[in-house]
Amino acid sequence: MKDRKNSSLLRRLEKFQRLFFVALLSVLAVGAFAQSKTVSGTVLDKTGESVIGASVVVKGTTNGTITDFDGKFTLTNVPESGTIEISFVGYKTVNVAVKGQSTIKVILEEDTETLEEVVVVGYGVQKKVM
């Protein structure tokens, strides 16, 4: 009777062990296919001038950076099927699909509607020095 219980228990344990290894390999395979990459690029305006401080974000995440003095950026952990969103005050936001690219050049267009909404207000009094 004890031998039957032990052999039955061993068979169940072997089945559980196989199931565990299949599940583990499945998780590892999915992780291997969902690889991320590093994407770098340059953000320019219509005249070819670099846009300093433009926001560059992987859409739908908090993974982002800003462009440097030359308008260049580097983003890590970008999904192969991800979309990069580039925005800057006074320019239209641009979305670029990564699609396997590792280098991206973006040209931003001015958003004249947004610029017309800006109002500058100043307060203060200063006496003229003679």
C-alpha positions in Angstrom: 0.0 0.0 0.0 2.8 2.4 0.9 4.6 1.6 -2.4 1.5 2.5 -4.4 1.2 5.8 -2.6 4.8 6.6 -3.0 4.9 5.7 -6.7 1.7 7.7 -7.3 3.2 10.7 -5.5 6.4 10.4 -7.5 4.4 10.4 -10.8 2.5 13.5 -9.8 5.8 15.2 -8.7 7.4 14.3 -12.1 4.4 15.8 -14.0 4.5 18.9 -11.9 8.2 19.2 -12.5 7.8 18.9 -16.3 5.0 21.5 -16.2 7.2 23.9 -14.2 10.1 23.6 -16.6 7.8 24.1 -19.6 6.3 27.3 -18.0 9.8 28.5 -17.1 11.1 28.0 -20.7 8.0 29.8 -22.0 8.7 32.9 -19.9 12.3 33.0 -21.0 11.3 32.6 -24.7 8.9 35.5 -24.4 11.5 37.7 -22.7 14.0 36.9 -25.5 11.6 38.0 -28.2 10.6 41.2 -26.4 14.1 42.8 -26.9 14.6 46.5 -26.4 17.2 48.6 -28.2 18.9 52.0 -28.0 17.7 54.7 -30.3 19.6 57.9 -30.9 18.9 60.9 -33.2 18.8 64.6 -33.9 15.9 67.1 -33.6 16.1 70.1 -36.0 13.7 72.9 -37.0 12.8 73.8 -40.6 15.9 76.0 -41.0 18.2 73.1 -40.0 19.0 74.6 -36.5 19.1 72.2 -33.6 16.3 72.3 -31.1 17.8 72.4 -27.6 15.8 70.9 -24.8 13.1 69.2 -26.8 11.3 66.4 -25.0 11.9 62.9 -26.4 9.7 60.2 -24.8 8.8 56.6 -25.6 5.0 56.9 -26.1 3.0 55.3 -23.3 5.9 55.2 -20.9 7.9 57.4 -18.6 11.1 56.6 -20.5 12.4 59.8 -21.9 15.1 62.4 -22.2 15.7 65.9 -23.7 17.9 67.0 -26.6 21.4 68.4 -25.9 23.1 71.6 -27.3 23.4 70.0 -30.7 19.8 68.7 -30.7 20.9 65.1 -30.2 19.4 62.5 -27.9 19.8 58.9 -26.9 17.0 56.6 -25.5 17.6 53.2 -24.1 15.1 50.3 -23.6 13.0 51.3 -26.6 10.8 48.4 -27.8 11.2 47.4 -31.4 7.5 48.2 -32.1 7.6 51.4 -30.0 6.8 55.0 -30.9 8.9 58.0 -30.0 7.1 61.3 -29.3 9.1 64.5 -29.8 7.7 67.8 -28.5 8.8 71.4 -27.8 7.0 74.6 -27.0 6.1 76.4 -30.1 6.4 73.3 -32.4 4.0 70.6 -33.4 4.4 67.3 -31.6 5.9 64.5 -33.9 5.4 60.8 -33.4 8.0 58.4 -35.0 7.6 54.7 -35.2 10.9 52.9 -34.3 10.4 49.9 -36.7 13.9 48.6 -36.2 15.6 51.9 -36.6 18.5 52.9 -34.4 19.1 56.4 -35.7 16.3 59.0 -36.3 16.4 62.5 -37.7 13.3 64.6 -36.8 12.4 68.0 -38.3 9.9 69.9 -36.2 7.4 72.4 -37.7 6.3 75.6 -36.0 2.9 75.6 -34.4 1.7 79.2 -35.1 -1.6 78.6 -33.4 0.1 77.9 -30.1 2.4 80.9 -30.4 -0.6 83.3 -30.8 -2.0 82.2 -27.4 1.1 83.3 -25.5 0.6 86.4 -23.4 3.5 88.2 -21.6 2.6 90.3 -18.6 5.1 92.4 -16.6 4.7 94.3 -13.4 7.1 96.7 -11.7 8.3 100.3 -11.3 11.8 101.5 -11.7 13.1 105.1 -11.3 15.4 106.5 -14.0 18.9 106.9 -12.7 20.7 110.2 -13.7 
